[in-house]
Amino acid sequence: MSSPQPINKKLSCLDAVKRRRNNTSRPAVPSMAFVYSCRDRSGSMSSYGSAAAQSLFDSIQDHKKNSIDNNVKVIYSLTTFDTTAEHPYEGVDIHAVSMTLEEAQEYVNPRNLTRLYATAMEELAKLRRAIKAEKKKNPNINVVGVFELHTDGIDNKSEPFTYKDLNSAVKAARDEGITCIFAGANQDAVSVGEQYGFDPQLSLTTDSSQVNATQGLRIASAAVMRACSGAPPQFTQLERHTSAPVEQSFDGTPPQSPTLIASPNTMAAGAALLAMRNGPSSQVGQNMLFPPPLQLTRQTNQRIV
């Protein structure tokens, strides 16, 4: 009886599931992530000290590493806002960003008032357009969008926009698959973020002191990295505890509800609205039923499970 002969036929899928002899990893699905970072630089941010600049600088380094480690092309935009909005970077490859720590400090150096709603709405509209254009140009590439908003207070410079308008813009982006992350200090960011349209699981209360703010800002940035690489971005309970470890009282008493605003008629406001009206949820200026915004009192994240 003859002995069985070895089978030398190579599986057709071998190269797709096994490392080759030169130790290169298996081919990855090409992907691209559009990251739009919106950061408050109003006068009240002075309590952060150097933490805001350090967090911004570190996030750039983390994005570059994440891009290489996970084979993701990161297209990055940075917007800082106070009374006005400024755009140090708009739609550039993350590896082309050569920000120094000193430049980061200049970008977020605190000053003036807080143009929160209008700035976030404008950047969300830009992000939605950029993703739609990229998907149309490269239909075979996995394109993801991530929007992050960092602030330590309430808007006082976006009239005639209100929180309802921001809510519509955020929900329109989420309906299109964009991950929207909110990091807020000096407030219950989970409740406030929900009123702004953010998923509570992607809203994080942070500390605003120079000593403790760094942890919360880094945790928020880590969620952005996870979203870029396809991992679940939701904040864990440990991250929430680390971000805002000091529990404080919150009576939940709402201030007077802001006046409902009709459709804006200023040039800047009209341009922002026009950019968003193609979205399924952009009902800006309509009298939608939202609860009044909660009082912005610092909170922990402990009620999220």
N, C-alpha and C positions, 0 to 999 in steps of 0.2 A: 504494500500500500504506500503510495507516494505521500510525502509530507506536504502540508498546505503551503502554498507560495505566498509570500508577503505581498500586500496590496500597496503599490507605490503611487496610486492615483491621489492627487492633491485635491482637497476639497475646494470647490470654487469660491467659497466664502471665507477661506482661511485668512486672507490678507485683511479682511474686514473685521475679524474678531480677535486677532492675535498680534502681539507686537512683532515686528520684523527683527531680523538679526542686527540691524543697525540701531535698534532700540528706539525707533521712532514710534509714536503712538498711532493707534488706528485713525483713519481719516475722520475728521469731525464734520458735522453738518455746518456749512458756512452760515454765519449769522452776523447781524449788525444791531447795535443798540444805540438809540438816540437818547441821550441824557440831558435834560434841561434842568439846571439847578438855579433856584430862585432864592436869594438870601437877603434877609433884612439887614440894613446898615443904618437904621434910624438912630437918633440920639440915645434912646433908652438901651441900646445894645452896648453901651459903655460898660455896663456891669460885667460883661463877658471878659473884659480885659483882652489878653492875647489869645484866648481860647478860640474865638471865631476865626481868626486868621490861621491859626495852627490847624484847625479842623479843615478849612478849605484847602490849605497846602497839602495836608496828608491825604485828602480825598483824591487829589490829582494823582499822587503817587500810587494810591490803591487802584484807581481806575486803570492806570498803565499796566500794573501787574496783573490785574484781573483780565485785561484784554489779551495779554500774552498767555496766561495760564489756561484760559478757557476758549481761546481762538475766537474771540469776539471783537469785531471792529467797533470801537466806541466813538460815536460822533457827539461832541460835547459842546454845550452852550452854558455860559454863566451870565446870570443877570443879578445885579445888586440893586436894591431900591431903598430910597428914603423919600424925600419930597418928589424926586424924579427917579427914573429907572436908567441904569447904565449897563452896557453890554461888553464886558472885557473880551469875551469869546463868543462867537456865534457860528455854530455848525462846523467845527473843526475836528479833525482826527485828534484823539486824545494824546497821541504821541507827538503832535506838533505843539502842544501846550508846554511852554517853558517857564512857568510861573515860579518866581522865587518867593521865599517867605516874606520878604520885604514888600513885594508887589501884592501878595495876598493881604497883608496888613493895610495897604493903601486901598485895596478894593472894598474892604469891609470896615474901614475907619468910620466910627459912628458920627452921625450928623442929622439935623433936620427932622422932618415928620415921617409918617409911615404910609406910603402909597401901596398898600397890600393888594387889595382886590383888583384894581386895574392892571397892575403889573403881572399878577398871576394869570389873569384872563388873557392878556396879550401873549404871554409865553406859551400858554396851553394851545392857543390858536396856531402859533408858529409850529409847535411840535406836531400837532395834528396834520398840518399841511405837509410838513417835511416827511412824515411817515407815509402818507398817502402817495406822495411823489416817488419815494424810494420803492415802495411796493409795486407801483406801476412800471417803474424803470427796470426793476430786478425782481420779477415775480417768483423766482426760484430760491430767493434768499429769505431766511427767517429774520424778519425785522421786528424788533420790540421797541417800545417807548417807555421811558421812565421820567416822571416829573417829581421833583422834590421842592418843598416849600418850607423854609426855616424862618421863624419870627419869634418875637418875645412880647407881642402885644396886639392891639387892635388897630384897624385901619382908621386913619384920620385925614386922608388926602386923596380919596378916590371918587369923590362926588362927581357925577350922579350915580355911580355904581354902589350897590349894597352887597351884603353877604349873600343874598338870594341870587344875584348875578354870578358870583363866584361859584355858588353851589351848582348852577346850571352848567357852567363851563367845565367844572371838574367831572360832573356826571356824564357830560357829553364825551369827554376824553376816556373815561372809564368804560363807557359803552363801546368804544372802539378798541378796547383791549390795552389801553395805556395804564401802567401802574402809577398811581399817584400817592406820594408819601408826604405826610405832614408832621413836622417837628415844632412844637410850641412850648415856650417857657412862660412863666408867670400866669398860667391858666390851666384849666382842665383840658388839655389838648385833645383828649379822646372825644369829649362832648363837643368842643368847639370845632374840631376837625370834621365831625359828623355833620354839623350844621353847614360847614363849608363845602360838603359834598364828598369828603374823604371816607374811605372805609375805616371804621374804628380799629380794625386789626392792623392798619397801616398808619395810625396816628399815635404819636409818642410825646409824652410830657417830658421835658428836659429841664434841668436846672439852669439858672442864668448867672450863677456866680462863677468867677474865674476859676475857682478851685474845682468845682463839680461839673461845669458845663462841658468840658472836654469829653467826658465819658458819653454823655447823651448825644452829642454831635457825631462822635465816632460811630455810635450804635446806629444812628439814622443813616449814616453813609454806608454802613455794612449792609443795611437792608437794600439800598440802591444797588450795591454790588451783586447781591443775590438775585435781584430782579434782572440785571443785565445778563447773568450767566444761566438763567433759566431755573434757578432754585427758588423755593417758596420765600417770598420776601417778608412775610408777616413777622412782627416782633414777638419774641418769646417772653414768658413771664420773668425770667432771669434778666433779660435785657431791660425790661420795664423797671424792675426793682433797682438795677444799677443806674439807670438813667435819672431816676427821681427817687432817691432812697428815703427822703425825709417826708413823712406823712404829715399833712396839715389839714385843718378843718376847711370845709367848703359848705356854705349854707344853701347854695343853689338858688338864691334869690335873683331872679332875672331883672335887669334894668328895663327901662321903657323900650318897647319894641321900636326899631327904626322905621321911619316912614317908608311906605312902599313907593318906589320910584317908577315913573313911566319910562318909556324908551328914551335913552339919552339923545341929545341933539348936538352935543359938542363934536368937533371934528375928530379929536382923538378917541372919544368914546364910540362914536359912530364907526370909525375904522375898525376898532376892536370887535364890535358887535358883528359887523359885516363879515369879518374873517371867520366867525364862529357859526353863522346861521345855517350852514350846511349840516351841522351836527344834529343828531336825533333828539338831543335833550336841551338844546340851546334856546330856552324859553325866556330869554333875558327880558326883564322889565315887566313880566306878567305877574299878576297877583296870586302867586302860588302859596299853598298853605304850608308854611314852615313855622316851627316854634321860634320865639324870640331868642336872640343869641344869649348864651349864658355869661354870667359875670366872670371876668378873666381873673381868677384867683389860682395861685399855684396849686397843683395837685400832683399826687402820685399816679402811677399807672395800675394800681393794684386791683381795680375792679374788673380788669380784662382777664378772662381765663382762656 
